Amino acid sequence: MKFPNNFLWGAATSSHQVEGGNVNDWSEWKKGDAGRACDHYHRFEQDFDLAKSLGHNAHHFSIEWSRIEPKEGKINQNEIEHYRQVIRALRQRGLEPFVTLWHFTLPTWLAKKGGWLNPKAPYYFDRYVKIIAENLFNEVKFWITINEPNVYALNSYLRDVWPPQKKSAAKYLKVLKNLVKAHQLAYRALRLVDLDCQVGVAKNQTFFEGNLLLKYPANYFHNQYFLERIKNSQDFIGLNYYFHNRIKGFKFNHNSNEEFSDLGWEIYPEGIYRVLKDLKKYNKPIYITENGLADKDDAKREKFIKEHLTWIWRAIQEKIDVRGYFHWSLLDNFEWDKGFWPRFGLIEVDYQTMARKIRPSAKIYARICKENQLFAP
Ligand code: FCB
């Protein structure tokens, strides 16, 4: 299985889940304070040494808006410099940075103003993105504006499980619309500052099958709604793949669950191929910006990675332009409403001592990364 020569290999994290010490709408929420998390804010250099030793040539992470703009309109230049150091540390190690500008957490001042429900939210986001772009444009080539807008809107406004827990279909749609607007403004801002940069979103796509009556609306709102609206303002598509959903009768999630992760999520590698086939219609390069599983004992991760890569490889043989794979996650981290128990890391973290330990599956993935780069230009 040989991947294209320029293929990017790496892993992903997000600010609130790994940095530690963040003050935002999640840290204010009952189950959302990640405390020290992995202390990655202070240990990024060692963590990137490990990523490099594992053969990665790219890394996907996010900038924490609440650090950059902790008070409305007040920019913390020291934090911009922090992320400049993060990006440079990646480059020094030969890792291409993929930088996400918003991964689920809001500055508290914006949360108090209604968060993404506020019609001005896309303009606040645009103002933040412009500041980042003006400061860091010559350091970054690949930008991701928003992480999983559909999952955020679903969990925060339809399912009541994430802050601000405002369950309402009307609000769900309003938030999605504002996120579309936010992406479009950010796309324009980034490309205006640097014509050569590449801008996309990280989009969670689910492979739905079964009863058409439910499949069509689910597919439309979860998979198509956002991408349809931004299809002319993106240079690539970031794909986050975790879920297969078989609909039987009028019940969702009628999966056979032959294999599943510690979170009970079904492992269904073929689904990544199915969603890739569907994304072909947008005619853009695709990067797998997240894909992984909670597996504390590391019993299933090796097989998981190999099988997903095999299906991705097959998609590439069928002329789908996939250009990179970022495993979720580089490190064990804070898994939102679930807390710290799910272990997604290629690298295990001891939260008492903050010691890092490379899991066996990470070494297998490293071999795949390294072998594929043998012929890289
Ligand atoms: C994705 C999120 C990421 C992580 C994984 C497990 O939906 O983008 O932050 O929580 O799920």
Residues whose N, C-alpha, C, O or C-beta is under 5 A from the ligand:
A	BS01	FCB	S14 E148
